[in-house]
């Protein structure tokens, strides 16, 4: 909440990236487009979630005023597009000079 209030005009989301929490910041109203715009949403998949994660997803969708299905489609589409652009690797170590 504090970060979001300091960045007016931006949406701030906390997401899990490789099991670690991370902030995703984008301009307000900028939604992740479905992977293939204009495509019908009739493909189905069964997704089994732990109850705690299901509650988090339901709360996130409710906060956005979206159905769980719509929220999941946007989240999955955004993650799939992001993972194509950024390999998501981290290198740590020490450099001696």
N, C-alpha and C positions, 0 to 999 in steps of 0.2 A: 504494500500500500504506500509506503514512504517513497519508494523509487518512482512509482507511477505518478504520485502527486508532484514530484519534482520534474517530471518530463511531460508537461502538458502537451497534448497533441500527438502523443505516442501511446501505443498499447504495449504493456509489459506483461509477459507471460513467464512463469517458471516452468521449465520443461526438464525432463530427464535426458541426459546425453551420456551414453555409455555408463549408465547407473549413477551418474552424478547430477545434482541440480544445476541448471544453467538458466540465465535470463535470455529471453528472446524479445527483442525490441523492434517494433515496426511502427510506421506512421498510423495514426488512428484511422480506422475505417478501411485499411488496406487488408483485405482478406486473401488468404491463400486460395488460389484458383484450383478447382478440381483438376486432377491429372490430365483429363481429356475433356475440355469444355464441350458441351453439346451432346455428350454421350449419355445414354439413358442409365439410370441407376438401378439396374435390375440384376446385376451379378450378386451372388450371395456368398457369404463366408461365415462359418461358425467360429466364434472367438470366445475362449474360456478365460475369464479374468478372476483374480482373487477378489473377494468381496470388498476389500479396502480400496483397490484400484477402481472397481466399478463405481463406488461412491465418489471417488475423486473425479472420474469422468463425468458422472451425472451432475456434480456440482459445477464443474467447469462449463458444461453445456448450458446449464441453467443460468449461470452468470452472463453468458453471451446471448441468452434468449433463443437458443437453438435446440433442436432435438439432439438426442445422443447420437443418432445416426449421422446427422449433418456435421456435428462437431467432430466425430471420428473420421469422416471422409476428409474434412479439411485438415485435421491433424496428420493423418496418414499421407495425404497428398503433399503437404508442406514438408514433412520429414523425408519423403521419397525424393522430392526435388532438391532439398538441401543436401542430402547424402550424395547426390550426383555431382554437386558443385564442390563440396568440401570433403576431402577424404577423412577428416576427423581424427587425425593422428596427433599425438602429443609426444614431444621428445623432451626429456629432462636430463639434466646433467650439469657438470661443472667444466668450465673452460679455464685452464691455467695459462697465464701469459708470462 
